[in-house]
Amino acid sequence: MDIFIVLVAMLVVGAIAGALAGVIWRGERPYGPMGDYLAGIITAIAVGLLDWYVIPAMGFSDRIRLLGIAIEPLLGAFIVLWIIRKAKR
């Protein structure tokens, strides 16, 4: 059940990152709004799942895992969206 909640949360975080990318980088949507949403969602889910499984395997506590799941997917999505914009130029 916990993994389902994490996946839904990462879906929402990725959609928010895709929407905010259009606001932050105005007029620079190389693949359109749906491309931003899709890239943000895929990146957030990948980073969130990575954090979900890797952080406990490294010996960190559940608090650190939740902190990583809360912050890293959003930052990862922004970095990937920024790289997409730079690569498209």
PDB file with one MODEL, atoms N, CA, C and O in Angstrom:
MODEL        1
ATOM      1  N   MET A   1       0.817  -1.196   0.000  1.00  0.00           N
ATOM      2  CA  MET A   1       0.000   0.000   0.000  1.00  0.00           C
ATOM      3  C   MET A   1       0.861   1.262   0.000  1.00  0.00           C
ATOM      4  O   MET A   1       0.508   2.256  -0.634  1.00  0.00           O
ATOM      5  N   ASP A   2       1.988   1.223   0.708  1.00  0.00           N
ATOM      6  CA  ASP A   2       2.845   2.409   0.770  1.00  0.00           C
ATOM      7  C   ASP A   2       3.412   2.773  -0.591  1.00  0.00           C
ATOM      8  O   ASP A   2       3.504   3.954  -0.926  1.00  0.00           O
ATOM      9  N   ILE A   3       3.791   1.779  -1.377  1.00  0.00           N
ATOM     10  CA  ILE A   3       4.369   2.058  -2.684  1.00  0.00           C
ATOM     11  C   ILE A   3       3.338   2.693  -3.612  1.00  0.00           C
ATOM     12  O   ILE A   3       3.690   3.510  -4.463  1.00  0.00           O
ATOM     13  N   PHE A   4       2.081   2.327  -3.456  1.00  0.00           N
ATOM     14  CA  PHE A   4       1.020   2.936  -4.254  1.00  0.00           C
ATOM     15  C   PHE A   4       0.894   4.425  -3.932  1.00  0.00           C
ATOM     16  O   PHE A   4       0.728   5.249  -4.831  1.00  0.00           O
ATOM     17  N   ILE A   5       0.973   4.758  -2.668  1.00  0.00           N
ATOM     18  CA  ILE A   5       0.904   6.165  -2.254  1.00  0.00           C
ATOM     19  C   ILE A   5       2.098   6.935  -2.795  1.00  0.00           C
ATOM     20  O   ILE A   5       1.954   8.075  -3.236  1.00  0.00           O
ATOM     21  N   VAL A   6       3.274   6.321  -2.766  1.00  0.00           N
ATOM     22  CA  VAL A   6       4.471   6.970  -3.308  1.00  0.00           C
ATOM     23  C   VAL A   6       4.320   7.204  -4.803  1.00  0.00           C
ATOM     24  O   VAL A   6       4.670   8.277  -5.294  1.00  0.00           O
ATOM     25  N   LEU A   7       3.808   6.224  -5.536  1.00  0.00           N
ATOM     26  CA  LEU A   7       3.629   6.385  -6.980  1.00  0.00           C
ATOM     27  C   LEU A   7       2.626   7.497  -7.305  1.00  0.00           C
ATOM     28  O   LEU A   7       2.854   8.286  -8.222  1.00  0.00           O
ATOM     29  N   VAL A   8       1.543   7.561  -6.574  1.00  0.00           N
ATOM     30  CA  VAL A   8       0.558   8.624  -6.806  1.00  0.00           C
ATOM     31  C   VAL A   8       1.158   9.985  -6.464  1.00  0.00           C
ATOM     32  O   VAL A   8       0.940  10.963  -7.180  1.00  0.00           O
ATOM     33  N   ALA A   9       1.912  10.045  -5.369  1.00  0.00           N
ATOM     34  CA  ALA A   9       2.547  11.312  -4.990  1.00  0.00           C
ATOM     35  C   ALA A   9       3.558  11.752  -6.044  1.00  0.00           C
ATOM     36  O   ALA A   9       3.637  12.939  -6.361  1.00  0.00           O
ATOM     37  N   MET A  10       4.328  10.819  -6.588  1.00  0.00           N
ATOM     38  CA  MET A  10       5.307  11.166  -7.615  1.00  0.00           C
ATOM     39  C   MET A  10       4.632  11.573  -8.919  1.00  0.00           C
ATOM     40  O   MET A  10       5.158  12.407  -9.657  1.00  0.00           O
ATOM     41  N   LEU A  11       3.486  10.996  -9.204  1.00  0.00           N
ATOM     42  CA  LEU A  11       2.707  11.404 -10.369  1.00  0.00           C
ATOM     43  C   LEU A  11       2.288  12.866 -10.237  1.00  0.00           C
ATOM     44  O   LEU A  11       2.390  13.641 -11.188  1.00  0.00           O
ATOM     45  N   VAL A  12       1.822  13.225  -9.062  1.00  0.00           N
ATOM     46  CA  VAL A  12       1.406  14.610  -8.800  1.00  0.00           C
ATOM     47  C   VAL A  12       2.610  15.547  -8.828  1.00  0.00           C
ATOM     48  O   VAL A  12       2.541  16.628  -9.412  1.00  0.00           O
ATOM     49  N   VAL A  13       3.711  15.138  -8.200  1.00  0.00           N
ATOM     50  CA  VAL A  13       4.917  15.973  -8.174  1.00  0.00           C
ATOM     51  C   VAL A  13       5.445  16.191  -9.592  1.00  0.00           C
ATOM     52  O   VAL A  13       5.852  17.302  -9.931  1.00  0.00           O
ATOM     53  N   GLY A  14       5.445  15.157 -10.415  1.00  0.00           N
ATOM     54  CA  GLY A  14       5.908  15.297 -11.801  1.00  0.00           C
ATOM     55  C   GLY A  14       5.024  16.219 -12.611  1.00  0.00           C
ATOM     56  O   GLY A  14       5.520  17.006 -13.418  1.00  0.00           O
ATOM     57  N   ALA A  15       3.709  16.131 -12.406  1.00  0.00           N
ATOM     58  CA  ALA A  15       2.793  17.032 -13.108  1.00  0.00           C
ATOM     59  C   ALA A  15       3.008  18.474 -12.670  1.00  0.00           C
ATOM     60  O   ALA A  15       2.964  19.388 -13.493  1.00  0.00           O
ATOM     61  N   ILE A  16       3.236  18.678 -11.393  1.00  0.00           N
ATOM     62  CA  ILE A  16       3.503  20.033 -10.891  1.00  0.00           C
ATOM     63  C   ILE A  16       4.818  20.558 -11.473  1.00  0.00           C
ATOM     64  O   ILE A  16       4.897  21.722 -11.866  1.00  0.00           O
ATOM     65  N   ALA A  17       5.840  19.716 -11.530  1.00  0.00           N
ATOM     66  CA  ALA A  17       7.123  20.135 -12.109  1.00  0.00           C
ATOM     67  C   ALA A  17       6.967  20.496 -13.577  1.00  0.00           C
ATOM     68  O   ALA A  17       7.544  21.481 -14.038  1.00  0.00           O
ATOM     69  N   GLY A  18       6.193  19.708 -14.317  1.00  0.00           N
ATOM     70  CA  GLY A  18       5.959  20.019 -15.729  1.00  0.00           C
ATOM     71  C   GLY A  18       5.215  21.326 -15.915  1.00  0.00           C
ATOM     72  O   GLY A  18       5.515  22.089 -16.833  1.00  0.00           O
ATOM     73  N   ALA A  19       4.245  21.590 -15.048  1.00  0.00           N
ATOM     74  CA  ALA A  19       3.494  22.848 -15.139  1.00  0.00           C
ATOM     75  C   ALA A  19       4.368  24.036 -14.754  1.00  0.00           C
ATOM     76  O   ALA A  19       4.318  25.080 -15.403  1.00  0.00           O
ATOM     77  N   LEU A  20       5.162  23.883 -13.709  1.00  0.00           N
ATOM     78  CA  LEU A  20       6.028  24.982 -13.273  1.00  0.00           C
ATOM     79  C   LEU A  20       7.155  25.260 -14.256  1.00  0.00           C
ATOM     80  O   LEU A  20       7.642  26.388 -14.340  1.00  0.00           O
ATOM     81  N   ALA A  21       7.571  24.247 -14.997  1.00  0.00           N
ATOM     82  CA  ALA A  21       8.633  24.447 -15.986  1.00  0.00           C
ATOM     83  C   ALA A  21       8.196  25.442 -17.052  1.00  0.00           C
ATOM     84  O   ALA A  21       8.996  26.254 -17.516  1.00  0.00           O
ATOM     85  N   GLY A  22       6.929  25.378 -17.438  1.00  0.00           N
ATOM     86  CA  GLY A  22       6.418  26.341 -18.416  1.00  0.00           C
ATOM     87  C   GLY A  22       6.373  27.751 -17.872  1.00  0.00           C
ATOM     88  O   GLY A  22       6.528  28.714 -18.622  1.00  0.00           O
ATOM     89  N   VAL A  23       6.165  27.880 -16.587  1.00  0.00           N
ATOM     90  CA  VAL A  23       6.139  29.205 -15.963  1.00  0.00           C
ATOM     91  C   VAL A  23       7.558  29.739 -15.776  1.00  0.00           C
ATOM     92  O   VAL A  23       7.815  30.922 -15.998  1.00  0.00           O
ATOM     93  N   ILE A  24       8.464  28.875 -15.374  1.00  0.00           N
ATOM     94  CA  ILE A  24       9.845  29.301 -15.120  1.00  0.00           C
ATOM     95  C   ILE A  24      10.559  29.653 -16.419  1.00  0.00           C
ATOM     96  O   ILE A  24      11.179  30.712 -16.520  1.00  0.00           O
ATOM     97  N   TRP A  25      10.475  28.770 -17.417  1.00  0.00           N
ATOM     98  CA  TRP A  25      11.132  28.999 -18.693  1.00  0.00           C
ATOM     99  C   TRP A  25      10.058  29.356 -19.720  1.00  0.00           C
ATOM    100  O   TRP A  25       9.667  28.513 -20.528  1.00  0.00           O
ATOM    101  N   ARG A  26       9.590  30.579 -19.690  1.00  0.00           N
ATOM    102  CA  ARG A  26       8.514  31.035 -20.574  1.00  0.00           C
ATOM    103  C   ARG A  26       8.898  30.935 -22.041  1.00  0.00           C
ATOM    104  O   ARG A  26       9.989  31.332 -22.450  1.00  0.00           O
ATOM    105  N   GLY A  27       7.983  30.400 -22.810  1.00  0.00           N
ATOM    106  CA  GLY A  27       8.169  30.332 -24.248  1.00  0.00           C
ATOM    107  C   GLY A  27       9.132  29.267 -24.718  1.00  0.00           C
ATOM    108  O   GLY A  27       9.309  29.097 -25.924  1.00  0.00           O
ATOM    109  N   GLU A  28       9.755  28.550 -23.816  1.00  0.00           N
ATOM    110  CA  GLU A  28      10.711  27.516 -24.189  1.00  0.00           C
ATOM    111  C   GLU A  28      10.116  26.144 -23.893  1.00  0.00           C
ATOM    112  O   GLU A  28      10.449  25.529 -22.880  1.00  0.00           O
ATOM    113  N   ARG A  29       9.274  25.681 -24.736  1.00  0.00           N
ATOM    114  CA  ARG A  29       8.708  24.342 -24.595  1.00  0.00           C
ATOM    115  C   ARG A  29       9.007  23.582 -25.876  1.00  0.00           C
ATOM    116  O   ARG A  29       8.190  23.561 -26.797  1.00  0.00           O
ATOM    117  N   PRO A  30      10.189  22.953 -25.938  1.00  0.00           N
ATOM    118  CA  PRO A  30      10.581  22.290 -27.186  1.00  0.00           C
ATOM    119  C   PRO A  30       9.645  21.171 -27.611  1.00  0.00           C
ATOM    120  O   PRO A  30       9.506  20.910 -28.806  1.00  0.00           O
ATOM    121  N   TYR A  31       9.008  20.513 -26.674  1.00  0.00           N
ATOM    122  CA  TYR A  31       8.101  19.422 -27.010  1.00  0.00           C
ATOM    123  C   TYR A  31       6.673  19.724 -26.581  1.00  0.00           C
ATOM    124  O   TYR A  31       5.842  18.818 -26.525  1.00  0.00           O
ATOM    125  N   GLY A  32       6.380  20.967 -26.280  1.00  0.00           N
ATOM    126  CA  GLY A  32       5.036  21.375 -25.905  1.00  0.00           C
ATOM    127  C   GLY A  32       4.730  21.086 -24.437  1.00  0.00           C
ATOM    128  O   GLY A  32       5.547  20.500 -23.727  1.00  0.00           O
ATOM    129  N   PRO A  33       3.556  21.499 -23.997  1.00  0.00           N
ATOM    130  CA  PRO A  33       3.180  21.283 -22.595  1.00  0.00           C
ATOM    131  C   PRO A  33       3.095  19.810 -22.215  1.00  0.00           C
ATOM    132  O   PRO A  33       3.483  19.433 -21.109  1.00  0.00           O
ATOM    133  N   MET A  34       2.595  18.983 -23.113  1.00  0.00           N
ATOM    134  CA  MET A  34       2.490  17.557 -22.790  1.00  0.00           C
ATOM    135  C   MET A  34       3.875  16.919 -22.653  1.00  0.00           C
ATOM    136  O   MET A  34       4.055  15.996 -21.859  1.00  0.00           O
ATOM    137  N   GLY A  35       4.829  17.395 -23.406  1.00  0.00           N
ATOM    138  CA  GLY A  35       6.204  16.903 -23.268  1.00  0.00           C
ATOM    139  C   GLY A  35       6.790  17.253 -21.914  1.00  0.00           C
ATOM    140  O   GLY A  35       7.494  16.450 -21.302  1.00  0.00           O
ATOM    141  N   ASP A  36       6.490  18.470 -21.448  1.00  0.00           N
ATOM    142  CA  ASP A  36       6.946  18.875 -20.116  1.00  0.00           C
ATOM    143  C   ASP A  36       6.310  18.005 -19.038  1.00  0.00           C
ATOM    144  O   ASP A  36       6.986  17.532 -18.124  1.00  0.00           O
ATOM    145  N   TYR A  37       5.008  17.804 -19.157  1.00  0.00           N
ATOM    146  CA  TYR A  37       4.324  16.977 -18.160  1.00  0.00           C
ATOM    147  C   TYR A  37       4.870  15.551 -18.174  1.00  0.00           C
ATOM    148  O   TYR A  37       5.142  14.978 -17.119  1.00  0.00           O
ATOM    149  N   LEU A  38       5.028  14.988 -19.346  1.00  0.00           N
ATOM    150  CA  LEU A  38       5.491  13.613 -19.464  1.00  0.00           C
ATOM    151  C   LEU A  38       6.910  13.457 -18.930  1.00  0.00           C
ATOM    152  O   LEU A  38       7.190  12.516 -18.187  1.00  0.00           O
ATOM    153  N   ALA A  39       7.804  14.362 -19.298  1.00  0.00           N
ATOM    154  CA  ALA A  39       9.186  14.292 -18.807  1.00  0.00           C
ATOM    155  C   ALA A  39       9.231  14.476 -17.299  1.00  0.00           C
ATOM    156  O   ALA A  39       9.991  13.788 -16.618  1.00  0.00           O
ATOM    157  N   GLY A  40       8.433  15.390 -16.767  1.00  0.00           N
ATOM    158  CA  GLY A  40       8.396  15.610 -15.321  1.00  0.00           C
ATOM    159  C   GLY A  40       7.870  14.403 -14.576  1.00  0.00           C
ATOM    160  O   GLY A  40       8.420  14.026 -13.541  1.00  0.00           O
ATOM    161  N   ILE A  41       6.815  13.791 -15.086  1.00  0.00           N
ATOM    162  CA  ILE A  41       6.212  12.625 -14.423  1.00  0.00           C
ATOM    163  C   ILE A  41       7.160  11.430 -14.465  1.00  0.00           C
ATOM    164  O   ILE A  41       7.362  10.764 -13.450  1.00  0.00           O
ATOM    165  N   ILE A  42       7.736  11.157 -15.620  1.00  0.00           N
ATOM    166  CA  ILE A  42       8.641  10.006 -15.733  1.00  0.00           C
ATOM    167  C   ILE A  42       9.851  10.180 -14.821  1.00  0.00           C
ATOM    168  O   ILE A  42      10.250   9.239 -14.134  1.00  0.00           O
ATOM    169  N   THR A  43      10.433  11.373 -14.811  1.00  0.00           N
ATOM    170  CA  THR A  43      11.596  11.622 -13.963  1.00  0.00           C
ATOM    171  C   THR A  43      11.239  11.527 -12.493  1.00  0.00           C
ATOM    172  O   THR A  43      11.980  10.919 -11.720  1.00  0.00           O
ATOM    173  N   ALA A  44      10.117  12.115 -12.089  1.00  0.00           N
ATOM    174  CA  ALA A  44       9.726  12.082 -10.681  1.00  0.00           C
ATOM    175  C   ALA A  44       9.464  10.658 -10.215  1.00  0.00           C
ATOM    176  O   ALA A  44       9.857  10.291  -9.107  1.00  0.00           O
ATOM    177  N   ILE A  45       8.812   9.853 -11.038  1.00  0.00           N
ATOM    178  CA  ILE A  45       8.558   8.458 -10.657  1.00  0.00           C
ATOM    179  C   ILE A  45       9.867   7.680 -10.566  1.00  0.00           C
ATOM    180  O   ILE A  45      10.057   6.906  -9.628  1.00  0.00           O
ATOM    181  N   ALA A  46      10.766   7.870 -11.518  1.00  0.00           N
ATOM    182  CA  ALA A  46      12.041   7.147 -11.487  1.00  0.00           C
ATOM    183  C   ALA A  46      12.864   7.517 -10.254  1.00  0.00           C
ATOM    184  O   ALA A  46      13.385   6.638  -9.569  1.00  0.00           O
ATOM    185  N   VAL A  47      12.980   8.798  -9.975  1.00  0.00           N
ATOM    186  CA  VAL A  47      13.756   9.241  -8.815  1.00  0.00           C
ATOM    187  C   VAL A  47      13.068   8.840  -7.516  1.00  0.00           C
ATOM    188  O   VAL A  47      13.740   8.439  -6.566  1.00  0.00           O
ATOM    189  N   GLY A  48      11.741   8.939  -7.457  1.00  0.00           N
ATOM    190  CA  GLY A  48      11.015   8.546  -6.252  1.00  0.00           C
ATOM    191  C   GLY A  48      11.175   7.069  -5.943  1.00  0.00           C
ATOM    192  O   GLY A  48      11.390   6.699  -4.789  1.00  0.00           O
ATOM    193  N   LEU A  49      11.073   6.215  -6.961  1.00  0.00           N
ATOM    194  CA  LEU A  49      11.262   4.781  -6.739  1.00  0.00           C
ATOM    195  C   LEU A  49      12.704   4.454  -6.371  1.00  0.00           C
ATOM    196  O   LEU A  49      12.960   3.579  -5.543  1.00  0.00           O
ATOM    197  N   LEU A  50      13.630   5.152  -6.985  1.00  0.00           N
ATOM    198  CA  LEU A  50      15.031   4.959  -6.636  1.00  0.00           C
ATOM    199  C   LEU A  50      15.266   5.300  -5.168  1.00  0.00           C
ATOM    200  O   LEU A  50      15.931   4.552  -4.452  1.00  0.00           O
ATOM    201  N   ASP A  51      14.726   6.416  -4.729  1.00  0.00           N
ATOM    202  CA  ASP A  51      14.844   6.800  -3.324  1.00  0.00           C
ATOM    203  C   ASP A  51      14.143   5.798  -2.417  1.00  0.00           C
ATOM    204  O   ASP A  51      14.655   5.469  -1.347  1.00  0.00           O
ATOM    205  N   TRP A  52      12.998   5.318  -2.825  1.00  0.00           N
ATOM    206  CA  TRP A  52      12.212   4.396  -2.000  1.00  0.00           C
ATOM    207  C   TRP A  52      12.986   3.109  -1.697  1.00  0.00           C
ATOM    208  O   TRP A  52      12.895   2.571  -0.594  1.00  0.00           O
ATOM    209  N   TYR A  53      13.749   2.618  -2.687  1.00  0.00           N
ATOM    210  CA  TYR A  53      14.449   1.352  -2.502  1.00  0.00           C
ATOM    211  C   TYR A  53      15.917   1.508  -2.100  1.00  0.00           C
ATOM    212  O   TYR A  53      16.434   0.679  -1.352  1.00  0.00           O
ATOM    213  N   VAL A  54      16.588   2.539  -2.575  1.00  0.00           N
ATOM    214  CA  VAL A  54      18.023   2.659  -2.350  1.00  0.00           C
ATOM    215  C   VAL A  54      18.350   3.254  -0.981  1.00  0.00           C
ATOM    216  O   VAL A  54      19.278   2.786  -0.321  1.00  0.00           O
ATOM    217  N   ILE A  55      17.618   4.261  -0.543  1.00  0.00           N
ATOM    218  CA  ILE A  55      17.939   4.917   0.731  1.00  0.00           C
ATOM    219  C   ILE A  55      17.894   3.931   1.902  1.00  0.00           C
ATOM    220  O   ILE A  55      18.822   3.940   2.711  1.00  0.00           O
ATOM    221  N   PRO A  56      16.867   3.080   2.040  1.00  0.00           N
ATOM    222  CA  PRO A  56      16.901   2.110   3.142  1.00  0.00           C
ATOM    223  C   PRO A  56      18.019   1.068   2.975  1.00  0.00           C
ATOM    224  O   PRO A  56      18.573   0.590   3.965  1.00  0.00           O
ATOM    225  N   ALA A  57      18.345   0.720   1.730  1.00  0.00           N
ATOM    226  CA  ALA A  57      19.411  -0.253   1.503  1.00  0.00           C
ATOM    227  C   ALA A  57      20.767   0.304   1.922  1.00  0.00           C
ATOM    228  O   ALA A  57      21.685  -0.456   2.232  1.00  0.00           O
ATOM    229  N   MET A  58      20.893   1.619   1.929  1.00  0.00           N
ATOM    230  CA  MET A  58      22.131   2.256   2.365  1.00  0.00           C
ATOM    231  C   MET A  58      22.197   2.387   3.881  1.00  0.00           C
ATOM    232  O   MET A  58      23.225   2.791   4.424  1.00  0.00           O
ATOM    233  N   GLY A  59      21.112   2.050   4.565  1.00  0.00           N
ATOM    234  CA  GLY A  59      21.130   2.064   6.019  1.00  0.00           C
ATOM    235  C   GLY A  59      20.551   3.314   6.646  1.00  0.00           C
ATOM    236  O   GLY A  59      20.662   3.500   7.858  1.00  0.00           O
ATOM    237  N   PHE A  60      19.940   4.170   5.861  1.00  0.00           N
ATOM    238  CA  PHE A  60      19.356   5.386   6.421  1.00  0.00           C
ATOM    239  C   PHE A  60      17.968   5.108   6.987  1.00  0.00           C
ATOM    240  O   PHE A  60      17.347   4.098   6.657  1.00  0.00           O
ATOM    241  N   SER A  61      17.493   5.992   7.825  1.00  0.00           N
ATOM    242  CA  SER A  61      16.208   5.803   8.496  1.00  0.00           C
ATOM    243  C   SER A  61      15.043   6.141   7.565  1.00  0.00           C
ATOM    244  O   SER A  61      15.229   6.645   6.458  1.00  0.00           O
ATOM    245  N   ASP A  62      13.843   5.847   8.051  1.00  0.00           N
ATOM    246  CA  ASP A  62      12.639   6.156   7.277  1.00  0.00           C
ATOM    247  C   ASP A  62      12.425   7.651   7.130  1.00  0.00           C
ATOM    248  O   ASP A  62      11.867   8.101   6.129  1.00  0.00           O
ATOM    249  N   ARG A  63      12.860   8.426   8.113  1.00  0.00           N
ATOM    250  CA  ARG A  63      12.724   9.891   8.009  1.00  0.00           C
ATOM    251  C   ARG A  63      13.548  10.437   6.852  1.00  0.00           C
ATOM    252  O   ARG A  63      13.089  11.301   6.105  1.00  0.00           O
ATOM    253  N   ILE A  64      14.757   9.932   6.710  1.00  0.00           N
ATOM    254  CA  ILE A  64      15.613  10.363   5.601  1.00  0.00           C
ATOM    255  C   ILE A  64      14.999   9.933   4.270  1.00  0.00           C
ATOM    256  O   ILE A  64      15.053  10.673   3.288  1.00  0.00           O
ATOM    257  N   ARG A  65      14.416   8.733   4.245  1.00  0.00           N
ATOM    258  CA  ARG A  65      13.780   8.259   3.016  1.00  0.00           C
ATOM    259  C   ARG A  65      12.617   9.158   2.638  1.00  0.00           C
ATOM    260  O   ARG A  65      12.474   9.517   1.470  1.00  0.00           O
ATOM    261  N   LEU A  66      11.792   9.527   3.590  1.00  0.00           N
ATOM    262  CA  LEU A  66      10.652  10.409   3.299  1.00  0.00           C
ATOM    263  C   LEU A  66      11.117  11.798   2.882  1.00  0.00           C
ATOM    264  O   LEU A  66      10.509  12.421   2.012  1.00  0.00           O
ATOM    265  N   LEU A  67      12.183  12.284   3.492  1.00  0.00           N
ATOM    266  CA  LEU A  67      12.727  13.584   3.094  1.00  0.00           C
ATOM    267  C   LEU A  67      13.262  13.520   1.660  1.00  0.00           C
ATOM    268  O   LEU A  67      13.051  14.442   0.871  1.00  0.00           O
ATOM    269  N   GLY A  68      13.952  12.434   1.332  1.00  0.00           N
ATOM    270  CA  GLY A  68      14.457  12.268  -0.033  1.00  0.00           C
ATOM    271  C   GLY A  68      13.341  12.156  -1.048  1.00  0.00           C
ATOM    272  O   GLY A  68      13.426  12.719  -2.139  1.00  0.00           O
ATOM    273  N   ILE A  69      12.285  11.425  -0.689  1.00  0.00           N
ATOM    274  CA  ILE A  69      11.149  11.268  -1.596  1.00  0.00           C
ATOM    275  C   ILE A  69      10.404  12.584  -1.765  1.00  0.00           C
ATOM    276  O   ILE A  69       9.792  12.814  -2.808  1.00  0.00           O
ATOM    277  N   ALA A  70      10.444  13.441  -0.770  1.00  0.00           N
ATOM    278  CA  ALA A  70       9.735  14.721  -0.851  1.00  0.00           C
ATOM    279  C   ALA A  70      10.493  15.751  -1.688  1.00  0.00           C
ATOM    280  O   ALA A  70       9.865  16.581  -2.346  1.00  0.00           O
ATOM    281  N   ILE A  71      11.807  15.718  -1.679  1.00  0.00           N
ATOM    282  CA  ILE A  71      12.587  16.785  -2.312  1.00  0.00           C
ATOM    283  C   ILE A  71      13.210  16.369  -3.642  1.00  0.00           C
ATOM    284  O   ILE A  71      13.108  17.104  -4.625  1.00  0.00           O
ATOM    285  N   GLU A  72      13.848  15.211  -3.687  1.00  0.00           N
ATOM    286  CA  GLU A  72      14.645  14.835  -4.853  1.00  0.00           C
ATOM    287  C   GLU A  72      13.868  14.665  -6.154  1.00  0.00           C
ATOM    288  O   GLU A  72      14.378  15.070  -7.198  1.00  0.00           O
ATOM    289  N   PRO A  73      12.661  14.090  -6.156  1.00  0.00           N
ATOM    290  CA  PRO A  73      11.963  13.957  -7.444  1.00  0.00           C
ATOM    291  C   PRO A  73      11.647  15.302  -8.102  1.00  0.00           C
ATOM    292  O   PRO A  73      11.732  15.427  -9.324  1.00  0.00           O
ATOM    293  N   LEU A  74      11.291  16.288  -7.316  1.00  0.00           N
ATOM    294  CA  LEU A  74      11.008  17.615  -7.876  1.00  0.00           C
ATOM    295  C   LEU A  74      12.275  18.229  -8.452  1.00  0.00           C
ATOM    296  O   LEU A  74      12.258  18.767  -9.559  1.00  0.00           O
ATOM    297  N   LEU A  75      13.368  18.152  -7.709  1.00  0.00           N
ATOM    298  CA  LEU A  75      14.630  18.685  -8.208  1.00  0.00           C
ATOM    299  C   LEU A  75      15.111  17.920  -9.443  1.00  0.00           C
ATOM    300  O   LEU A  75      15.604  18.518 -10.400  1.00  0.00           O
ATOM    301  N   GLY A  76      14.965  16.604  -9.415  1.00  0.00           N
ATOM    302  CA  GLY A  76      15.361  15.796 -10.570  1.00  0.00           C
ATOM    303  C   GLY A  76      14.555  16.137 -11.806  1.00  0.00           C
ATOM    304  O   GLY A  76      15.103  16.211 -12.906  1.00  0.00           O
ATOM    305  N   ALA A  77      13.258  16.345 -11.637  1.00  0.00           N
ATOM    306  CA  ALA A  77      12.404  16.703 -12.774  1.00  0.00           C
ATOM    307  C   ALA A  77      12.807  18.058 -13.348  1.00  0.00           C
ATOM    308  O   ALA A  77      12.860  18.224 -14.567  1.00  0.00           O
ATOM    309  N   PHE A  78      13.090  19.025 -12.480  1.00  0.00           N
ATOM    310  CA  PHE A  78      13.519  20.336 -12.972  1.00  0.00           C
ATOM    311  C   PHE A  78      14.850  20.244 -13.717  1.00  0.00           C
ATOM    312  O   PHE A  78      15.036  20.900 -14.742  1.00  0.00           O
ATOM    313  N   ILE A  79      15.762  19.442 -13.212  1.00  0.00           N
ATOM    314  CA  ILE A  79      17.057  19.288 -13.880  1.00  0.00           C
ATOM    315  C   ILE A  79      16.885  18.649 -15.253  1.00  0.00           C
ATOM    316  O   ILE A  79      17.490  19.101 -16.225  1.00  0.00           O
ATOM    317  N   VAL A  80      16.070  17.607 -15.343  1.00  0.00           N
ATOM    318  CA  VAL A  80      15.842  16.950 -16.637  1.00  0.00           C
ATOM    319  C   VAL A  80      15.151  17.899 -17.609  1.00  0.00           C
ATOM    320  O   VAL A  80      15.516  17.944 -18.784  1.00  0.00           O
ATOM    321  N   LEU A  81      14.168  18.650 -17.149  1.00  0.00           N
ATOM    322  CA  LEU A  81      13.486  19.606 -18.026  1.00  0.00           C
ATOM    323  C   LEU A  81      14.435  20.709 -18.492  1.00  0.00           C
ATOM    324  O   LEU A  81      14.339  21.160 -19.633  1.00  0.00           O
ATOM    325  N   TRP A  82      15.338  21.143 -17.638  1.00  0.00           N
ATOM    326  CA  TRP A  82      16.320  22.151 -18.009  1.00  0.00           C
ATOM    327  C   TRP A  82      17.285  21.576 -19.057  1.00  0.00           C
ATOM    328  O   TRP A  82      17.623  22.255 -20.027  1.00  0.00           O
ATOM    329  N   ILE A  83      17.729  20.319 -18.861  1.00  0.00           N
ATOM    330  CA  ILE A  83      18.622  19.683 -19.816  1.00  0.00           C
ATOM    331  C   ILE A  83      17.944  19.517 -21.173  1.00  0.00           C
ATOM    332  O   ILE A  83      18.578  19.717 -22.209  1.00  0.00           O
ATOM    333  N   ILE A  84      16.666  19.156 -21.177  1.00  0.00           N
ATOM    334  CA  ILE A  84      15.928  19.019 -22.429  1.00  0.00           C
ATOM    335  C   ILE A  84      15.908  20.351 -23.170  1.00  0.00           C
ATOM    336  O   ILE A  84      16.095  20.384 -24.387  1.00  0.00           O
ATOM    337  N   ARG A  85      15.688  21.431 -22.462  1.00  0.00           N
ATOM    338  CA  ARG A  85      15.650  22.752 -23.102  1.00  0.00           C
ATOM    339  C   ARG A  85      17.002  23.147 -23.653  1.00  0.00           C
ATOM    340  O   ARG A  85      17.084  23.697 -24.752  1.00  0.00           O
ATOM    341  N   LYS A  86      18.075  22.875 -22.904  1.00  0.00           N
ATOM    342  CA  LYS A  86      19.406  23.210 -23.375  1.00  0.00           C
ATOM    343  C   LYS A  86      19.817  22.337 -24.566  1.00  0.00           C
ATOM    344  O   LYS A  86      20.484  22.813 -25.484  1.00  0.00           O
ATOM    345  N   ALA A  87      19.425  21.078 -24.550  1.00  0.00           N
ATOM    346  CA  ALA A  87      19.797  20.177 -25.646  1.00  0.00           C
ATOM    347  C   ALA A  87      19.039  20.505 -26.930  1.00  0.00           C
ATOM    348  O   ALA A  87      19.566  20.305 -28.024  1.00  0.00           O
ATOM    349  N   LYS A  88      17.832  20.996 -26.814  1.00  0.00           N
ATOM    350  CA  LYS A  88      17.007  21.304 -27.983  1.00  0.00           C
ATOM    351  C   LYS A  88      17.493  22.565 -28.705  1.00  0.00           C
ATOM    352  O   LYS A  88      17.244  22.728 -29.900  1.00  0.00           O
ATOM    353  N   ARG A  89      18.173  23.443 -27.996  1.00  0.00           N
ATOM    354  CA  ARG A  89      18.673  24.666 -28.642  1.00  0.00           C
ATOM    355  C   ARG A  89      19.734  24.302 -29.591  1.00  0.00           C
ATOM    356  O   ARG A  89      20.300  25.176 -30.249  1.00  0.00           O
TER     357      ARG A  89
ENDMDL
END
